[in-house]
């Protein structure tokens, strides 16, 4: 027993030291990236089948180059269809670059990688775990999802590639999420972000290739991209919350904001801002559901409205402020997105776009969710309360 305790103590100590110094080293290597306001044409998807139909068709229609970054590509029928389509385009002579997160896409086999490369496609993996900070780099993930086709069409948002995103997971059911298709202006910033991640993974610098950055027409949607690499996202979210005068709507699969952002939300409620939070009823990862409940108590006591999505699994990532500002992107409302992951968010101020997202949010609340009242919160099972305590200890990594 003594040997086991010593081993556990050494292991936990290593985790803490590794993560602490790994994080410091990482922060020394990054800096903020700033993009201007762009004006794009757009199409919003809240359903996986509609997204895949459009995405796969645009890939099929590509004439010159396809650049794709996903956090997760599974090993299932949907993923195989996606990968086979990329092989086909590479064999046709279209330049195909596929960048996947090393841990998120762990199901992709070496055989599949060899087959892709044999077809002529280029494939690489982001954020490989490495020494000397193995534990930190195991947790440092590239959570961005970017597709750029011929430099003129772009996609980004919350969907990955797999059957669960079509609602075919028997446990999770229907998958509610958001993904945005952009035409023209703004796509160049998605291209830049892809190429920066590609260079980090492969050492190949493509930013100076004019063919990847054609002249792009402008649309009516004003937007501005905010990439974050395990830093700066918290400041961005705090600024949004402090701007609110009337209403804050938050949709997220994981609500683990940390004490500072929680304090800012409570301050907003005190100054008369109505705050509504939408989270899933079901969980797709261990402990993330329970880690949110300690935050729920003080929010419910303060007058915050909290709803849990019961129609399937909620994976949307949005923050709407006063029906005037919308934060849309890949980042969850949790400490992992704030302080560890590579993410890509976008600030959008267009009334039509915001109203469309808000309508979808309200539809999910009033027709696909149940309200978490303080009474129901107090009646949660004893076993869950114990799990909440344990989950809170792990919350920095959830």
C-alpha positions as CSV (number, residue, x, y, z in Angstrom):
1,X,0.0,0.0,0.0
2,X,2.9,2.4,0.9
3,X,4.5,1.7,-2.5
4,X,1.3,2.5,-4.3
5,X,0.8,5.7,-2.4
6,X,4.3,6.8,-3.2
7,X,3.8,5.9,-6.8
8,X,0.6,8.0,-7.0
9,X,2.2,10.9,-5.3
10,X,5.1,10.9,-7.7
11,X,2.8,10.5,-10.7
12,X,0.5,13.4,-9.6
13,X,3.5,15.5,-8.8
14,X,4.9,14.9,-12.3
15,X,1.5,15.7,-13.9
16,X,1.4,19.1,-12.1
17,X,5.1,20.0,-12.7
18,X,4.9,18.9,-16.4
19,X,1.7,20.8,-17.0
20,X,2.9,24.0,-15.2
21,X,6.2,24.3,-17.1
22,X,4.7,23.0,-20.3
23,X,2.1,25.8,-20.2
24,X,4.8,28.5,-19.4
25,X,6.9,27.3,-22.3
26,X,3.9,27.3,-24.6
27,X,2.9,30.9,-23.7
28,X,6.4,32.1,-24.4
29,X,6.1,30.9,-28.0
30,X,2.7,32.4,-29.0
31,X,1.4,35.9,-29.7
32,X,-2.0,37.4,-30.6
33,X,-3.0,37.5,-34.3
34,X,-5.3,40.3,-35.5
35,X,-7.6,40.2,-38.5
36,X,-9.5,43.1,-40.0
37,X,-13.3,43.2,-40.4
38,X,-14.4,41.2,-43.5
39,X,-17.6,41.3,-45.4
40,X,-18.8,37.9,-46.6
41,X,-21.7,36.1,-48.1
42,X,-22.8,33.3,-45.8
43,X,-24.9,30.2,-45.2
44,X,-25.5,28.9,-41.7
45,X,-26.0,25.2,-40.9
46,X,-27.5,23.8,-37.7
47,X,-28.0,20.2,-39.0
48,X,-25.2,17.8,-39.9
49,X,-26.9,16.3,-42.9
50,X,-27.3,19.7,-44.6
51,X,-23.8,20.6,-43.8
52,X,-22.3,17.4,-45.1
53,X,-24.4,17.6,-48.3
54,X,-23.0,21.1,-49.0
55,X,-19.5,20.4,-47.9
56,X,-19.1,17.1,-49.8
57,X,-20.5,18.7,-52.9
58,X,-18.1,21.7,-52.7
59,X,-15.2,19.3,-52.3
60,X,-16.4,17.3,-55.3
61,X,-16.6,20.6,-57.3
62,X,-13.1,21.7,-56.3
63,X,-10.9,22.5,-59.3
64,X,-7.5,23.6,-57.8
65,X,-6.9,23.0,-54.0
66,X,-8.6,21.7,-50.9
67,X,-7.3,22.6,-47.4
68,X,-9.1,20.9,-44.5
69,X,-8.5,20.9,-40.8
70,X,-10.6,18.9,-38.3
71,X,-10.2,18.1,-34.7
72,X,-12.0,14.7,-35.1
73,X,-12.4,12.4,-38.1
74,X,-13.8,9.1,-37.0
75,X,-13.4,5.6,-38.4
76,X,-16.9,4.9,-39.7
77,X,-19.0,5.0,-42.9
78,X,-19.3,8.7,-42.9
79,X,-15.6,9.3,-42.3
80,X,-14.7,6.8,-45.0
81,X,-17.0,8.6,-47.5
82,X,-15.2,11.8,-46.6
83,X,-11.7,10.4,-46.9
84,X,-12.5,8.5,-50.2
85,X,-13.8,11.8,-51.6
86,X,-10.5,13.4,-50.8
87,X,-8.5,10.5,-52.4
88,X,-10.6,10.9,-55.5
89,X,-10.0,14.6,-55.8
90,X,-6.2,14.0,-55.3
91,X,-6.2,11.4,-58.0
92,X,-7.9,14.0,-60.3
93,X,-4.9,16.3,-59.8
94,X,-6.5,18.6,-57.2
95,X,-4.1,19.6,-54.4
96,X,-5.4,18.1,-51.2
97,X,-4.1,18.9,-47.7
98,X,-5.7,17.3,-44.7
99,X,-4.6,18.3,-41.2
100,X,-6.0,16.4,-38.2
101,X,-5.5,16.7,-34.5
102,X,-3.2,13.8,-33.4
103,X,-5.3,12.8,-30.3
104,X,-8.8,13.9,-31.6
105,X,-8.4,11.8,-34.8
106,X,-6.7,8.8,-33.1
107,X,-9.0,6.4,-35.0
108,X,-7.3,7.2,-38.3
109,X,-5.0,4.2,-38.9
110,X,-1.5,4.3,-40.4
111,X,-2.9,2.1,-43.3
112,X,-5.4,4.9,-44.0
113,X,-2.7,7.5,-43.9
114,X,-0.6,5.5,-46.4
115,X,-3.6,5.1,-48.7
116,X,-4.3,8.9,-48.6
117,X,-0.7,9.7,-49.4
118,X,-0.6,7.0,-52.2
119,X,-3.6,8.8,-53.8
120,X,-1.6,12.0,-53.9
121,X,-3.2,13.7,-50.9
122,X,-1.0,15.4,-48.3
123,X,-1.9,14.5,-44.6
124,X,-0.4,15.8,-41.4
125,X,-1.2,15.8,-37.7
126,X,-1.4,18.8,-35.4
127,X,-0.1,19.0,-31.9
128,X,1.7,15.7,-31.5
129,X,2.5,14.8,-27.9
130,X,6.2,15.2,-27.3
131,X,8.9,15.5,-24.6
132,X,9.9,17.1,-22.4
133,X,6.3,18.1,-21.4
134,X,4.5,15.0,-22.4
135,X,1.4,15.4,-20.1
136,X,0.9,19.0,-21.2
137,X,1.3,18.3,-24.9
138,X,-1.2,15.4,-24.5
139,X,-3.7,17.9,-23.4
140,X,-2.8,20.7,-25.9
141,X,-5.2,20.1,-28.8
142,X,-6.0,21.8,-32.1
143,X,-9.7,22.2,-31.8
144,X,-10.2,24.3,-34.9
145,X,-12.3,23.1,-37.8
146,X,-11.5,24.8,-41.1
147,X,-12.2,24.0,-44.7
148,X,-11.0,26.2,-47.7
149,X,-11.8,25.2,-51.3
150,X,-10.1,26.9,-54.2
151,X,-9.4,29.8,-51.9
152,X,-12.9,31.1,-52.4
153,X,-15.2,29.0,-50.2
154,X,-14.7,28.5,-46.5
155,X,-16.3,26.5,-43.7
156,X,-15.8,26.7,-40.0
157,X,-17.7,25.9,-36.8
158,X,-18.5,23.1,-34.4
159,X,-19.1,20.0,-36.5
160,X,-16.4,17.3,-37.0
161,X,-16.6,14.3,-39.3
162,X,-18.4,11.1,-38.1
163,X,-21.8,9.4,-37.9
164,X,-22.6,10.9,-34.5
165,X,-22.8,14.4,-36.1
166,X,-25.6,13.0,-38.2
167,X,-27.5,11.9,-35.1
168,X,-26.5,8.2,-35.6
169,X,-25.1,7.7,-32.2
170,X,-27.7,5.7,-30.2
171,X,-26.7,7.2,-26.9
172,X,-26.5,10.9,-27.9
173,X,-29.2,11.0,-30.5
174,X,-29.8,14.1,-32.7
175,X,-26.7,16.3,-32.8
176,X,-27.5,20.1,-32.6
177,X,-24.5,22.3,-33.7
178,X,-23.6,25.2,-35.8
179,X,-21.3,25.6,-38.9
180,X,-20.8,28.6,-41.1
181,X,-20.1,28.6,-44.9
182,X,-18.5,31.7,-46.2
183,X,-18.1,32.9,-49.8
184,X,-15.5,35.5,-50.8
185,X,-14.1,38.0,-48.4
186,X,-13.1,36.4,-45.1
187,X,-12.1,33.1,-46.7
188,X,-8.5,34.4,-46.9
189,X,-8.3,34.5,-43.1
190,X,-9.5,30.9,-42.8
191,X,-6.8,30.1,-45.4
192,X,-4.2,31.9,-43.4
193,X,-5.2,30.1,-40.2
194,X,-5.0,26.7,-41.9
195,X,-1.6,27.5,-43.4
196,X,-0.2,28.6,-40.0
197,X,-1.3,25.3,-38.5
198,X,0.0,23.4,-41.5
199,X,3.4,25.0,-41.2
200,X,3.5,24.3,-37.5
201,X,2.8,20.6,-38.2
202,X,5.0,20.2,-41.4
203,X,7.5,23.1,-41.5
204,X,6.0,23.9,-45.0
205,X,5.3,27.6,-45.4
206,X,2.6,28.2,-48.0
207,X,1.6,31.8,-47.0
208,X,3.6,33.3,-49.8
209,X,1.9,31.3,-52.6
210,X,-0.4,33.8,-54.5
211,X,-2.5,31.0,-56.0
212,X,-4.0,30.2,-52.6
213,X,-5.1,33.8,-52.1
214,X,-7.2,34.9,-55.1
215,X,-9.0,38.3,-55.2
216,X,-12.3,37.8,-53.4
217,X,-15.7,39.6,-53.7
218,X,-17.3,41.2,-50.7
219,X,-20.7,40.3,-49.2
220,X,-22.9,41.8,-46.6
221,X,-22.0,39.9,-43.4
222,X,-19.4,41.9,-41.3
223,X,-17.2,39.5,-39.3
224,X,-13.9,39.4,-37.7
225,X,-11.9,36.3,-36.8
226,X,-10.2,35.8,-33.4
227,X,-7.8,32.9,-33.3
228,X,-6.5,31.8,-29.9
229,X,-3.8,29.3,-29.1
230,X,-4.4,28.4,-25.4
231,X,-4.4,32.1,-24.4
232,X,-6.4,35.3,-24.8
233,X,-9.8,33.8,-25.2
234,X,-10.7,34.5,-21.6
235,X,-10.0,38.2,-22.1
236,X,-12.2,38.2,-25.2
237,X,-15.2,36.6,-23.4
238,X,-14.8,38.9,-20.4
239,X,-14.9,41.9,-22.7
240,X,-18.2,40.6,-24.2
241,X,-19.8,40.0,-20.9
242,X,-18.9,43.4,-19.5
243,X,-20.4,45.1,-22.6
244,X,-23.8,43.5,-22.0
245,X,-26.6,45.9,-20.9
246,X,-29.8,43.8,-21.3
247,X,-29.2,40.2,-22.3
248,X,-26.6,37.4,-22.5
249,X,-27.4,34.2,-24.2
250,X,-24.8,31.4,-23.9
251,X,-25.0,28.1,-25.8
252,X,-22.3,25.5,-25.0
253,X,-21.8,21.7,-24.6
254,X,-19.5,22.2,-21.6
255,X,-20.0,25.0,-19.1
256,X,-16.9,25.3,-16.9
257,X,-16.1,29.0,-17.0
258,X,-13.8,29.3,-14.0
259,X,-14.1,31.8,-11.1
260,X,-13.2,35.0,-13.0
261,X,-15.7,34.6,-15.8
262,X,-18.3,33.4,-13.3
263,X,-17.8,36.6,-11.3
264,X,-18.3,38.7,-14.4
265,X,-21.6,36.9,-15.2
266,X,-22.8,37.4,-11.7
267,X,-21.9,41.1,-11.9
268,X,-23.8,41.4,-15.2
269,X,-26.9,39.9,-13.4
270,X,-26.5,42.4,-10.6
271,X,-26.6,45.3,-13.0
272,X,-29.9,44.0,-14.5
273,X,-28.7,41.8,-17.4
274,X,-30.9,38.8,-18.2
275,X,-28.6,35.7,-18.5
276,X,-29.7,32.5,-20.2
277,X,-27.5,29.4,-20.5
278,X,-28.2,26.3,-22.7
279,X,-26.3,23.1,-22.1
280,X,-26.9,19.5,-23.0
281,X,-28.9,17.2,-20.7
282,X,-26.7,14.2,-21.8
283,X,-22.9,14.2,-21.7
284,X,-20.5,12.9,-24.4
285,X,-17.5,12.9,-22.0
286,X,-17.0,11.7,-18.5
287,X,-17.3,14.3,-15.7
288,X,-18.0,17.4,-17.9
289,X,-21.7,17.4,-17.0
290,X,-21.0,17.2,-13.2
291,X,-18.2,19.8,-13.4
292,X,-20.8,22.4,-14.4
293,X,-23.1,22.0,-11.4
294,X,-21.1,23.9,-8.8
295,X,-21.4,26.9,-11.1
296,X,-25.1,26.3,-11.6
297,X,-25.9,26.8,-7.9
298,X,-24.7,30.3,-7.6
299,X,-26.1,31.3,-11.0
300,X,-29.5,29.9,-10.2
301,X,-29.5,31.8,-6.8
302,X,-28.6,35.0,-8.7
303,X,-31.5,34.6,-11.1
304,X,-29.8,33.1,-14.2
305,X,-32.0,30.9,-16.4
306,X,-30.4,27.5,-17.2
307,X,-31.9,25.1,-19.7
308,X,-30.8,21.5,-20.6
309,X,-31.2,20.3,-24.1
310,X,-33.2,17.0,-24.2
311,X,-33.8,16.5,-28.0
312,X,-30.4,14.8,-28.4
313,X,-27.0,16.3,-27.8
314,X,-26.3,20.1,-27.8
315,X,-22.9,21.0,-29.2
316,X,-23.5,24.6,-30.3
317,X,-20.9,27.3,-29.3
318,X,-22.5,30.8,-29.3
319,X,-22.6,33.9,-27.1
320,X,-25.1,36.6,-28.0
321,X,-24.9,40.0,-26.4
322,X,-28.0,42.3,-26.4
323,X,-29.0,40.9,-29.8
324,X,-26.2,43.1,-31.2
325,X,-23.0,40.9,-31.0
326,X,-22.6,37.2,-31.7
327,X,-19.5,35.2,-30.8
328,X,-19.5,32.2,-33.1
329,X,-16.9,29.5,-33.5
330,X,-15.1,26.4,-32.2
331,X,-14.5,27.3,-28.6
332,X,-16.5,25.9,-25.8
333,X,-17.4,27.8,-22.6
334,X,-14.9,25.9,-20.5
335,X,-11.4,26.2,-19.2
336,X,-10.0,23.8,-21.8
337,X,-11.0,26.1,-24.6
338,X,-10.0,29.2,-22.6
339,X,-6.5,28.1,-21.5
340,X,-5.4,25.0,-23.5
341,X,-6.8,24.4,-27.0
342,X,-6.2,26.1,-30.3
343,X,-9.5,27.7,-31.2
344,X,-11.0,29.9,-33.8
345,X,-13.9,32.3,-33.0
346,X,-15.6,35.0,-35.0
347,X,-17.3,38.2,-33.9
348,X,-20.4,38.9,-36.0
349,X,-22.6,42.1,-35.7
350,X,-25.0,41.5,-38.6
351,X,-28.7,41.8,-37.4
352,X,-30.0,39.2,-39.9
353,X,-27.4,36.6,-38.9
354,X,-27.8,37.3,-35.1
355,X,-31.6,37.0,-35.4
356,X,-31.2,33.6,-37.2
357,X,-28.9,32.2,-34.5
358,X,-31.1,33.7,-31.7
359,X,-34.3,32.2,-33.2
360,X,-32.5,28.8,-33.3
361,X,-31.4,29.3,-29.7
362,X,-34.9,30.2,-28.5
363,X,-36.4,27.2,-30.4
364,X,-34.0,24.9,-28.6
365,X,-34.8,26.4,-25.2
366,X,-38.6,26.4,-25.5
367,X,-39.2,23.3,-27.6
368,X,-36.2,21.0,-27.1
369,X,-35.1,21.6,-23.5
370,X,-36.1,21.5,-19.9
371,X,-35.4,24.3,-17.4
372,X,-33.1,23.5,-14.5
373,X,-34.8,25.1,-11.5
374,X,-33.2,25.5,-8.1
375,X,-35.7,23.0,-6.8
376,X,-34.6,20.3,-9.3
377,X,-31.0,21.3,-8.7
378,X,-31.4,20.6,-5.0
379,X,-33.0,17.2,-5.7
380,X,-30.1,15.8,-7.7
381,X,-28.9,12.3,-6.5
382,X,-26.3,11.9,-3.7
383,X,-24.0,10.0,-6.1
384,X,-24.0,12.9,-8.6
385,X,-23.0,15.3,-5.8
386,X,-20.0,13.2,-5.0
387,X,-19.0,13.0,-8.7
388,X,-19.3,16.8,-8.8
389,X,-16.6,17.2,-6.2
390,X,-14.3,14.9,-8.0
391,X,-15.1,16.6,-11.4
392,X,-14.2,20.0,-9.9
393,X,-10.7,18.7,-9.2
394,X,-10.3,17.8,-12.8
395,X,-12.1,20.9,-14.3
396,X,-8.9,22.5,-15.6
397,X,-8.6,19.7,-18.1
398,X,-12.2,19.1,-19.0
